[in-house]
Amino acid sequence: MRSGLWNIILFVLIFILQVLICNYVELGAYIYICLIPLLVINIPMKTDIRVTMLAGFAIGLLLDVFANGVLGLNAAAATMLAAFKGSVFQRTVNKEHRYNIEVPSMRNVGIFNYIGYLAVCTGIYMVTYTLLECVSLRPFFFILLRILISLVINVALMAIISNSIMDRE
């Protein structure tokens, strides 16, 4: 179990990295790098859904304030993810109700279960964000391609970060 101070330091580091990515890294129209889903996913499972959604909204809104972009996009996407992360965990990883864990990780649920959970959660975030950002301005295949490319890149990046930094005891 990690200490509260270590969790706060990790949160701040990932948040700063996300702000720097949003403000200074442009990888083209098809790629949006987001680490915010990792922060929302790491809210303990036993936290009340209303508190989780409020925390997701606050994290997203904080990013919207500090990053260049439309105010509310990340807040809406993070709130949507927070609303569904518990049920996604129950349907993808915890089908037989054998896990009674606070925060899922590669170590405690296995690599394939965790990557699947991370992919679905990141997909919820990316679909919400991308649809709100460009649904009336872009063609359908652009939106679909942006979601898919961003999803693959973000899941890989978050899995690396989760396994190398966040999953340490």
N, C-alpha and C positions, 0 to 999 in steps of 0.2 A: 504494500500500500504506500503510495507516494504521499508526501506531506503536503499540507495546504499551501505552504510557501512555494514549493516546487511547482505545484499546479498553477499558481498565479504567475510565476516566472515564465513557464511554458506558454500560458495564455498570452502574456504581453509580447513575448518573442514572436509567436506565430502571428499575432495581430499586427505587429510592426512590419513583419515580412510581407503580410498581405497588403498593407497600405503602400509599402514601397513597390510591390509588384503592380498594384493598380495605378500608381502615379507615374512610374518610370519605365515599366516594361510593356512594350507593345509588340505582340507576336502575330499581328494580323487580325483580320475581321473574323476568322473562324475559330480563334482560340481565346478563351477567357480562363485565366488561372485563378482559382479560388481555393483558399485554405479554410475559409469560414465554416464549411460543413464539418471539418475535423473538430473545431471548437464546440459546435452544437452536439455532435455525436458523443463527445466526451463529457457532456453533462450526465451525472449519474442517473441510471435507469429508475431508481426509486424516487426521484424527484417528481413532485406533482406536475401533471401535464400543463396546468396553467402557469406555473412557475417556469417550466421548461420553455413554453412558448414566449413568455415575457422575456426570459433570458435570451432566447434566439432573436427576438425582435430588437432587444437592446444591443446585442452584438452586431447585428446587421445594420442598425441605424447608426451606430458608432462608426462602422466602416464607411457608410454612406457620407457621413459628415467629414471624415478625414480623407476620403478618396475622391478622385475626379469622377463624377458620374451623376446620374439622376438620383435625387434623394428619395429613398424608399424602396429601391429595387432589391438591394441586399437584405433589407429589413423584411420585406415580404417573403423572399425566398428562404431566409433563415427561419422565419416563423412557420412557414409551411413545412420545412424539414423537421422542426421541433415538434410540430403537431403529429407527424407520422412516424418518427424514429422508433418509438416504443413498439408500435404494431408491426413495423418492418422487421424489427429484431425478432419478435415473436413468430412471424411468418417465415423468415428466411433462416435464422440461426437456431432458434429455440423451439422448434416444432414439437419436440417431445417433452418440453418443459424440464429439461435436465440441467439447464444453467440457471444458477441463482447468483448472478454477478452484478456488480455495480456499474462497471464500464467495460464494454466488450473490447477485446484486443486480440492480436494474433496469438498471443501466448495463452489466453484462457478459452478461446473458442476455436482455434485452429486457423491456418492461413486461408483456406478456401472459404470457410464460413465467413471470416472477417472481410475478405475481399468482396464477396457477394453482398454482404451487408453494407459495406462502404460504397459499392457501386450503386446499389438501389438508393441509398440515402443521397449520394452525390447526384444521381439522376433526378431525384425529386427537386433538389436545389437548382440544378442546371436548367431543367425544363421550366420551372417557375420563373427563374431569372431571365432566361432567353425569351420566353413568350411575352413577358411583361416589357422587355426591352425593345423587341423588334417585330412583334406579330403583325402590325399593320404596315410596317415599312419595308419588309423583306419578303422575298418569295419563300414558299414552303420548304423547298429543298435546301436553301441557304440555312434556314433555321434548323432543319434536321441535321445537316452536316455540322453546323456549329455545335449543336448539343452533343453529337456523337464524338467528335474530335476532342472537345473540351472534357467530356466525360472520361475518355480513355486517359488523357494526359493527367487530369486531376486525381483520378483514382490511383494511378501509378505514383504520382508525387506524394499523395497523402499516405499511401501504404508505406512508402519509404520513410517518411517523417514519423509515422506512427511506430513503425518497427524499430527505427534507430534512436529516436529521442523519447517519445511519449510512453513506450511500452517497457521502459526500464523501471525496475523496482528500486 
